[in-house]
Amino acid sequence: MSPLGAVAVLGAVASIVAYSRRKTTPLRVKCQFVIALLSWALLWYATASPFAAKGMVSLPDHMIAHILVMFLVPIGLVGSGALRSMWWILRPDSRRRLLSWWYLRRTWHAPKWLFHPVTATIVLNAVMLASHMPRIFDYVMARTWTMQWVVEPAFLLSGLFFFHFIVSSPPRVNRVRVRYQLFALLVTLFEMLMLAMSMAIFTKTSWYSVMVMHSGMTAMPGMARSASVAFSQQRLAAGILWICGDGWAVPCLILVLHRIVKKEGSLFAALERQTSRLSGVTG
């Protein structure tokens, strides 16, 4: 089993134990528990199931796994408060001591520039771009251990870092400025669009030689048998990247716009306030 597959199984077990030790389980907690279990199941499916093995030889399957591990699973884990709920595994006295230390007596705090939505945006987009550069991609896909121990954990951790600033997990309140949230989403959407277009429109050949079966290689289900088929699969993978990007980004954009309306009263009021601010600066 892959490292993240083991993490998914352990995470699901820990979520069940933590849920069982709560004295009260209102509807919100029940919904978050279900979302957490679904997220752990998706993580296992994308990294340890037979589908994950197909992703090592099929670019479209790889792209689906990428979307799951970097975007959908982190959204589910952050939104459900799955990691925060692990505190309930501890005995009440131990939990109180831990929370007291974390919120009151902890002396070390991450620098603001490091734990910042702009930094998270840079990290996530750098990981996504680097993982699809031809030389890096060919190296990783030819070595399963690199995918399992380096790339997939980078996908998951960068996704958790990024969506911590976007998604709320009640009762935790998201206090990140909405302009940072909007910036993070728009930058990521733009990079996904440019990457997808580069893979499908701005090139006429397959980027990845590892996706083409060469002489002497054992035939694998899903592996392209020619460069033309590999390019067709690359274009399909690009479409998956963009379409699935809309699948997570549009709801997040709607959420951020709702926060803007809630804060300013309406989108027009927010635009007018921003215009007035810019006019004051330029004047």
C-alpha positions in Angstrom: 0.0 0.0 0.0 1.2 3.5 -0.8 2.0 5.9 2.0 -1.0 8.1 1.4 -3.2 5.0 1.1 -2.1 4.0 4.6 -2.7 7.6 5.8 -6.2 7.4 4.3 -7.0 4.2 6.2 -5.6 5.5 9.4 -7.3 8.8 9.0 -10.7 7.1 8.4 -10.2 4.9 11.5 -9.1 7.9 13.6 -12.2 9.9 12.4 -14.5 7.1 13.4 -12.9 6.8 16.9 -13.0 10.6 17.3 -16.7 10.7 16.3 -17.6 7.9 18.6 -16.1 9.7 21.6 -18.1 12.9 21.2 -20.8 13.3 23.8 -23.1 15.1 21.4 -23.3 14.8 17.7 -25.6 17.6 16.2 -26.4 17.5 12.5 -23.5 19.7 11.5 -21.0 17.2 13.2 -22.7 14.3 11.5 -22.4 15.9 8.1 -18.8 16.8 8.7 -18.1 13.2 9.7 -19.6 11.8 6.5 -17.6 14.3 4.4 -14.4 13.3 6.3 -15.0 9.6 5.6 -15.7 10.3 1.9 -12.5 12.4 1.7 -10.4 9.6 3.2 -12.0 7.1 0.8 -11.2 9.4 -2.2 -7.6 9.7 -1.0 -7.3 5.9 -0.8 -8.9 5.5 -4.2 -6.6 8.0 -5.9 -3.4 6.7 -4.3 -3.7 3.0 -3.4 -6.4 1.4 -5.5 -6.1 -0.3 -8.9 -7.1 3.1 -10.3 -4.0 4.6 -8.9 -1.9 2.0 -10.7 -3.7 2.9 -14.0 -2.7 6.5 -13.4 1.0 5.5 -13.7 0.5 4.6 -17.4 -2.5 6.6 -18.5 -2.3 10.4 -18.5 -6.1 11.0 -18.3 -6.3 8.7 -15.2 -3.3 10.4 -13.7 -5.0 13.8 -14.2 -8.1 12.6 -12.4 -6.0 11.3 -9.5 -4.2 14.7 -9.5 -7.5 16.6 -9.2 -8.7 14.3 -6.4 -5.5 14.5 -4.3 -4.6 18.2 -4.8 -8.1 19.7 -4.8 -11.2 17.6 -3.9 -9.6 15.7 -0.9 -8.1 18.8 0.7 -11.4 20.7 0.3 -13.2 17.8 2.0 -10.7 17.4 4.8 -10.5 21.1 5.6 -14.3 21.7 5.3 -15.1 18.7 7.5 -12.5 19.7 10.1 -11.2 16.1 9.9 -7.7 17.0 11.3 -9.1 19.2 14.1 -11.5 16.5 15.2 -8.6 14.2 16.0 -8.4 16.1 19.3 -11.4 14.1 20.4 -9.4 10.9 20.4 -7.6 12.1 23.5 -9.0 11.8 27.0 -10.7 15.0 28.3 -7.9 16.0 30.6 -5.2 15.4 27.9 -7.3 17.3 25.3 -7.7 20.3 27.6 -4.0 20.4 28.3 -3.2 20.2 24.6 -5.7 22.9 23.6 -4.5 25.1 26.5 -0.9 24.8 25.3 -1.8 25.3 21.6 -3.9 28.5 22.2 -2.4 30.0 25.3 1.1 28.8 26.2 2.6 28.0 22.8 5.6 30.4 22.3 6.5 29.6 18.7 4.4 30.8 15.9 4.9 30.6 12.1 6.1 33.9 10.5 3.2 35.8 9.0 4.8 35.8 5.5 5.1 32.0 5.7 1.6 31.2 6.9 -0.1 33.5 4.4 -2.6 32.9 1.6 -0.2 34.4 -1.0 2.5 31.9 0.1 0.0 29.1 -0.1 -1.0 30.1 -3.6 2.6 30.2 -4.8 3.3 26.8 -3.2 0.3 25.1 -4.7 0.8 26.5 -8.2 4.5 25.8 -8.1 3.8 22.2 -7.3 1.2 21.9 -10.0 3.4 23.5 -12.6 6.6 21.6 -11.7 4.8 18.2 -11.6 3.8 18.6 -15.2 7.1 19.8 -16.7 8.1 17.0 -19.2 11.4 16.1 -17.6 10.1 16.0 -14.1 7.0 14.1 -15.1 8.9 11.5 -17.1 11.3 10.9 -14.2 8.4 10.6 -11.7 6.2 8.3 -13.8 9.1 5.9 -14.5 9.6 5.5 -10.7 6.6 4.6 -8.6 8.3 5.3 -5.3 8.9 9.0 -6.4 5.2 9.4 -7.1 4.1 7.8 -3.9 6.6 9.3 -1.5 7.2 12.8 -3.1 4.7 13.9 -5.6 1.4 12.7 -4.1 2.3 14.0 -0.6 3.3 17.3 -2.2 -0.1 17.4 -3.9 -2.0 16.7 -0.7 0.0 19.0 1.6 0.0 22.0 -0.8 -3.8 21.5 -1.3 -4.4 21.5 2.5 -2.2 24.6 2.9 -4.1 26.4 0.1 -7.6 25.5 1.0 -7.1 26.3 4.7 -7.4 29.9 3.6 -10.4 29.4 1.4 -12.7 26.8 3.0 -14.4 27.3 6.3 -14.9 24.4 8.7 -17.5 25.3 11.4 -17.1 26.2 14.1 -13.8 27.7 12.9 -14.5 31.0 11.2 -12.5 32.0 8.1 -10.9 35.4 8.9 -8.8 35.6 5.7 -9.4 38.8 3.8 -11.7 38.2 0.9 -9.3 39.9 -1.6 -6.6 37.3 -0.8 -9.1 34.5 -1.2 -10.2 35.9 -4.6 -6.6 36.4 -5.6 -5.7 32.8 -4.7 -8.6 31.4 -6.7 -8.1 33.5 -9.8 -4.4 32.9 -10.0 -4.9 29.2 -9.6 -7.7 29.1 -12.2 -5.5 31.1 -14.6 -2.6 28.7 -14.2 -4.8 25.7 -14.7 -6.3 27.3 -17.9 -2.8 28.1 -19.3 -1.5 24.6 -18.4 -4.5 23.0 -20.1 -4.2 25.1 -23.2 -0.5 24.5 -23.4 -1.0 20.7 -23.3 -3.9 20.8 -25.8 -3.6 23.8 -28.1 -0.2 25.3 -28.0 1.6 22.1 -28.9 1.1 19.5 -31.6 3.1 16.7 -30.0 3.0 14.7 -26.8 5.1 16.2 -24.0 5.7 12.9 -22.2 7.8 10.1 -23.7 7.0 7.9 -20.7 3.4 7.7 -21.8 4.3 6.1 -25.2 5.0 2.4 -25.3 8.4 1.7 -26.9 9.7 -1.5 -28.4 10.6 -4.1 -25.7 8.1 -2.7 -23.2 5.4 -4.8 -21.8 1.9 -3.7 -22.9 0.0 -2.0 -20.0 -3.7 -1.2 -20.1 -4.2 2.4 -20.9 -0.7 3.1 -22.2 -0.5 4.7 -25.6 0.9 2.6 -28.4 1.9 5.5 -30.6 2.8 9.2 -30.3 -0.4 10.2 -31.9 -2.5 8.3 -29.4 -0.4 9.7 -26.6 -1.1 13.2 -27.9 -4.8 12.5 -28.0 -4.6 11.3 -24.4 -2.7 14.4 -23.5 -5.5 16.6 -24.9 -8.1 14.6 -23.0 -6.0 15.0 -19.8 -5.9 18.8 -20.5 -9.7 18.8 -20.8 -10.0 16.9 -17.5 -7.7 19.4 -15.8 -9.8 22.4 -16.9 -13.3 20.9 -16.5 -12.5 19.4 -13.1 -10.9 22.7 -12.2 -14.3 24.4 -12.8 -15.9 21.7 -10.6 -14.1 22.9 -7.5 -13.3 26.5 -8.4 -16.8 27.7 -9.3 -18.3 26.7 -5.9 -15.3 28.3 -4.2 -15.7 31.5 -6.2 -19.4 31.6 -5.3 -18.5 31.1 -1.6 -16.0 34.0 -1.8 -18.5 36.3 -3.6 -21.1 35.4 -0.9 -18.6 36.5 1.7 -18.1 39.8 -0.2 -21.8 40.4 -0.4 -22.3 39.6 3.3 -19.5 42.0 4.2 -20.3 44.9 1.8 -24.0 44.5 1.3 -23.7 43.9 -2.4 -21.2 43.3 -5.2 -21.8 46.8 -6.5 -21.0 48.3 -3.1 -17.8 46.4 -3.0 -16.8 47.5 -6.4 -17.7 51.1 -5.6 -15.6 51.0 -2.5 -12.7 49.5 -4.3 -13.0 52.1 -7.1 -13.1 54.9 -4.6 -10.0 53.5 -2.8 -8.1 53.3 -6.1 -9.2 56.8 -7.1 -7.9 58.1 -3.8 -4.6 56.4 -4.3 -4.1 57.7 -7.9 -5.4 61.2 -7.0 
